[in-house]
């Protein structure tokens, strides 16, 4: 795994991992996994977010948004674009103007 970054917010940390053309953002609270957002890397200039999963007791607490923002941060650093096939990620891109700069047209 070649990419490991942490974002701490209260007791939650969000980490990115990539391996063999796939990656994910994982959210943990007190070392317990509370959510994951997966993406594939089909090309050198974009990624596809394909799935988001949050533990039921963490629904509505911003876990998915934190994972998405971590992926957006990485795509900005690497000058990549995002295709949000995941319904949650797609809805967030429609809702949040501040991340639309990384949408693949």
C-alpha positions in Angstrom: 0.0 0.0 0.0 1.6 3.2 -1.2 -0.6 5.9 0.1 -1.3 6.5 3.7 -2.7 9.8 5.0 -4.7 10.7 8.1 -7.2 13.3 8.7 -8.1 13.6 12.4 -11.4 15.2 13.5 -12.5 14.7 17.1 -12.1 10.9 17.6 -12.4 10.1 13.9 -9.5 9.5 11.5 -9.8 9.1 7.8 -7.1 7.2 5.9 -6.5 6.6 2.2 -5.0 3.4 0.9 -4.2 2.4 -2.7 -3.1 -0.9 -4.2 -3.2 -2.4 -7.7 -5.5 0.1 -9.4 -7.9 0.4 -6.5 -8.2 2.5 -3.5 -10.3 3.4 -0.5 -10.9 5.9 2.1 -11.6 4.3 5.5 -13.0 6.1 8.5 -12.2 4.9 12.0 -13.3 6.0 15.4 -11.3 4.8 18.4 -9.6 2.3 16.0 -13.0 0.8 14.9 -14.0 1.0 11.2 -17.1 3.1 10.8 -17.1 3.7 7.1 -15.4 3.0 3.8 -15.5 4.6 0.3 -14.0 2.7 -2.5 -12.6 3.8 -5.9 -11.0 2.4 -8.9 -8.1 3.9 -10.9 -8.8 3.0 -14.6 -6.7 5.8 -16.1 -3.8 8.0 -15.1 -6.0 11.2 -15.0 -9.2 10.1 -13.2 -10.7 7.8 -10.6 -14.2 6.3 -10.2 -15.8 6.4 -6.8 -18.0 3.3 -6.8 -19.2 2.5 -3.3 -19.8 4.1 0.1 -20.6 2.2 3.2 -21.2 3.7 6.7 -22.0 1.7 9.8 -25.7 2.3 10.7 -25.0 3.9 14.1 -22.8 6.5 12.3 -25.4 7.5 9.7 -26.0 11.2 9.6 -22.8 12.1 11.4 -20.8 13.3 8.3 -18.7 10.1 8.0 -19.3 9.8 4.2 -18.6 13.5 3.7 -15.3 13.2 5.5 -14.2 10.2 3.4 -15.2 12.0 0.2 -13.3 15.2 1.2 -10.2 13.1 1.8 -10.5 11.6 -1.7 -11.1 15.0 -3.2 -8.0 16.3 -1.4 -5.9 13.5 -2.9 -7.2 14.1 -6.4 -6.4 17.8 -6.2 -2.8 17.0 -5.1 -2.4 14.5 -7.9 -4.3 16.7 -10.5 -6.9 14.0 -11.1 -10.6 14.1 -11.8 -13.5 12.0 -10.3 -16.4 10.2 -11.8 -18.9 9.6 -8.9 -20.8 6.4 -9.9 -21.6 5.8 -6.2 -25.1 7.3 -5.5 -23.9 8.9 -2.3 -20.8 10.5 -3.8 -22.9 11.7 -6.8 -25.5 13.3 -4.5 -22.7 15.0 -2.6 -21.2 16.5 -5.7 -24.6 17.9 -6.6 -25.0 19.3 -3.1 -21.5 20.7 -2.5 -20.2 23.3 -4.9 -16.7 23.5 -3.3 -15.7 20.1 -4.6 -17.1 20.3 -8.2 -13.7 21.4 -9.5 -12.6 17.7 -9.5 -15.5 16.4 -11.4 -14.6 14.8 -14.7 -16.6 16.5 -17.5 
